[in-house]
């Protein structure tokens, strides 16, 4: 890749993730804290648990594995946490994870983007980043349905 192509790719990844984060904020905004943590079907997820999951996913695969942040993930707890933070706190965790993504991805070189991701199943870092965006988009879509199923106050 040329330097221009690398910059375009990194910008596209960052902007796509920031757009998805904005979409999640729009979905969560009208929800009360109780609605944010409501699982409308069992087994199922709440918007809040999916927000924790997305933040954990980014913090693990980008923060810890690419950026050396030291983040330690408890994936199971992302879906089962019973001592839940407020909606505001959970959404701030998502903001922080997206900001970390921006910081780390914007600093990656051509060589780093082409290098194998520490999680071998992803292949190159570039493929991992694309996979993480698709994963985020999938859960954003699930949130859209959850919001429709949550009982209104």
C-alpha positions in Angstrom: 0.0 0.0 0.0 1.1 3.6 -0.5 1.1 6.0 2.3 -2.0 7.7 0.8 -3.8 4.3 0.6 -2.9 3.5 4.2 -4.2 6.8 5.4 -7.4 6.4 3.5 -7.9 2.9 4.9 -7.3 3.9 8.5 -9.6 6.9 8.1 -12.3 4.7 6.6 -12.1 2.2 9.5 -12.1 4.9 12.1 -15.0 6.8 10.6 -17.1 3.7 10.1 -16.6 2.7 13.7 -17.4 6.2 14.9 -20.6 6.2 12.8 -21.6 2.9 14.3 -20.9 4.2 17.8 -23.1 7.3 17.0 -25.9 4.9 15.9 -25.7 3.0 19.2 -25.9 6.3 21.1 -29.1 7.2 19.1 -30.6 3.9 20.0 -29.7 4.1 23.7 -30.5 7.8 24.2 -34.3 7.5 24.7 -34.0 4.4 27.0 -34.2 4.7 30.8 -31.5 2.9 32.8 -34.0 0.1 33.4 -34.8 -0.2 29.7 -31.1 -0.1 28.8 -30.5 -3.2 30.9 -33.8 -5.0 30.1 -33.5 -8.4 28.2 -36.8 -8.5 26.4 -36.5 -12.2 25.6 -34.7 -15.1 27.4 -32.2 -16.2 26.4 -31.2 -12.8 25.1 -29.3 -9.6 25.6 -30.0 -6.1 26.7 -28.7 -3.1 24.9 -26.5 -2.5 28.0 -24.9 -5.9 27.9 -24.1 -5.5 24.2 -22.5 -2.1 24.9 -20.3 -3.8 27.5 -19.5 -6.5 25.0 -18.6 -4.1 22.2 -16.3 -2.1 24.5 -14.7 -5.3 25.8 -14.2 -6.6 22.3 -12.4 -3.4 21.1 -10.4 -3.1 24.3 -9.2 -6.7 24.0 -8.5 -7.2 20.3 -7.2 -3.6 19.6 -6.2 -2.2 23.0 -4.5 -5.1 24.6 -3.4 -7.1 21.6 -2.3 -4.3 19.3 -1.8 -1.4 21.7 -0.4 -3.2 24.7 -2.9 -1.4 27.0 -2.9 -4.3 29.6 -6.7 -4.6 29.4 -7.8 -8.0 30.8 -11.1 -9.2 29.3 -13.9 -11.1 31.1 -16.0 -11.9 28.1 -18.6 -13.9 30.0 -19.2 -11.1 32.4 -20.0 -8.7 29.5 -23.2 -10.7 29.0 -24.0 -11.6 32.6 -23.0 -8.6 34.7 -25.6 -8.1 37.4 -23.9 -5.2 39.2 -24.5 -3.0 36.1 -23.1 0.5 35.7 -25.5 3.3 34.8 -26.4 3.8 31.2 -24.1 6.9 31.2 -21.2 5.0 32.5 -21.6 2.1 30.1 -21.9 4.4 27.2 -18.7 6.2 28.3 -16.9 2.8 28.3 -18.0 2.5 24.7 -16.8 6.1 23.9 -13.5 5.3 25.6 -13.1 2.1 23.6 -13.8 3.9 20.3 -11.3 6.6 21.2 -8.7 4.0 22.0 -9.4 2.3 18.6 -8.9 5.7 16.9 -5.7 6.3 18.7 -4.2 2.9 18.0 -5.4 2.5 14.4 -4.3 5.9 13.4 -0.8 5.1 14.5 -0.4 1.8 12.6 2.1 1.6 9.7 1.7 -0.3 6.4 3.8 -3.0 7.9 1.7 -3.3 11.1 -1.5 -3.4 9.1 -0.2 -6.3 7.0 1.4 -8.1 9.9 -0.4 -11.1 11.5 -2.8 -10.1 14.3 -1.9 -11.7 17.6 -5.2 -13.7 17.4 -4.1 -16.0 14.5 -7.7 -16.7 13.4 -8.0 -13.2 12.1 -5.0 -13.3 9.8 -3.5 -9.9 9.1 -4.3 -6.9 11.3 -6.2 -5.3 8.5 -8.5 -8.3 8.3 -9.0 -8.2 12.1 -10.0 -4.6 12.0 -12.5 -5.2 9.2 -13.9 -8.2 11.2 -14.2 -6.0 14.3 -16.2 -3.4 12.4 -18.5 -6.2 11.0 -19.0 -7.6 14.5 -19.9 -4.1 15.9 -22.4 -3.6 13.0 -24.0 -7.0 13.8 -24.6 -6.1 17.4 -25.8 -2.6 16.5 -28.4 -4.3 14.4 -29.4 -6.5 17.3 -29.8 -3.4 19.5 -32.2 -2.0 16.9 -34.5 -4.9 17.5 -34.0 -5.0 21.2 -35.1 -1.4 21.5 -38.3 -2.2 19.7 -39.0 -5.1 22.1 -38.3 -3.3 25.4 -41.5 -2.3 27.1 -42.1 1.4 27.0 -42.2 3.3 30.3 
